[in-house]
Amino acid sequence: MSTRPELAWFKSSYSGSQGDSCVEVAVTERAVCVRDSKDVTHPYFTAGRGEWSRFVGFVTEA
């Protein structure tokens, strides 16, 4: 039986101080996990590290 390791979640340094519209990410060896910080009980989604890098590059140019 395999157990999932605990993820180390953190908020972006761009998150507002009121915490009302934030996401949290957790980086693993193969992927980046993303969840809604307002309700951490909901499922999170996972993007491959390459896909996440392209996404971040796109939004920082916008």
C-alpha positions as CSV (number, residue, x, y, z in Angstrom):
1,M,0.0,0.0,0.0
2,S,1.4,3.4,-1.0
3,T,0.8,6.6,0.9
4,R,0.8,10.1,-0.6
5,P,3.3,12.4,1.0
6,E,2.0,15.6,2.6
7,L,2.3,18.5,0.2
8,A,3.9,21.8,1.3
9,W,1.3,24.4,0.2
10,F,2.2,28.1,-0.1
11,K,0.5,31.2,-1.4
12,S,1.9,33.5,-4.0
13,S,3.8,36.6,-2.9
14,Y,1.2,38.5,-5.0
15,S,-1.7,37.3,-2.8
16,G,-3.6,40.1,-1.2
17,S,-3.5,40.6,2.6
18,Q,-7.2,39.8,2.9
19,G,-6.9,36.3,1.5
20,D,-10.1,36.4,-0.4
21,S,-8.9,35.5,-3.9
22,C,-5.8,33.4,-3.6
23,V,-4.6,30.1,-4.8
24,E,-2.0,27.9,-3.2
25,V,0.6,25.8,-4.9
26,A,2.7,22.8,-3.9
27,V,5.7,21.8,-6.0
28,T,6.6,18.1,-6.3
29,E,9.4,16.4,-8.2
30,R,7.1,16.0,-11.3
31,A,4.3,18.5,-11.0
32,V,2.8,21.6,-9.5
33,C,-0.4,21.2,-7.6
34,V,-2.9,24.1,-7.4
35,R,-5.8,24.6,-5.0
36,D,-8.2,27.3,-3.9
37,S,-7.0,28.8,-0.6
38,K,-10.5,29.6,0.5
39,D,-11.6,26.0,0.6
40,V,-8.7,23.6,0.9
41,T,-11.1,20.6,1.2
42,H,-11.9,20.8,-2.5
43,P,-9.8,18.7,-4.9
44,Y,-6.7,20.4,-6.4
45,F,-5.5,20.1,-9.9
46,T,-2.0,19.1,-11.0
47,A,0.0,20.5,-13.9
48,G,3.3,19.1,-15.2
49,R,6.3,21.3,-14.4
50,G,6.8,22.2,-18.1
51,E,3.1,23.2,-18.5
52,W,3.2,25.2,-15.3
53,S,6.3,27.1,-16.5
54,R,4.7,28.0,-19.8
55,F,1.5,29.1,-18.0
56,V,3.5,31.4,-15.6
57,G,5.5,32.8,-18.5
58,F,2.3,33.6,-20.3
59,V,0.6,35.4,-17.4
60,T,3.7,37.4,-16.5
61,E,3.8,38.8,-20.0
62,A,0.2,39.8,-20.0
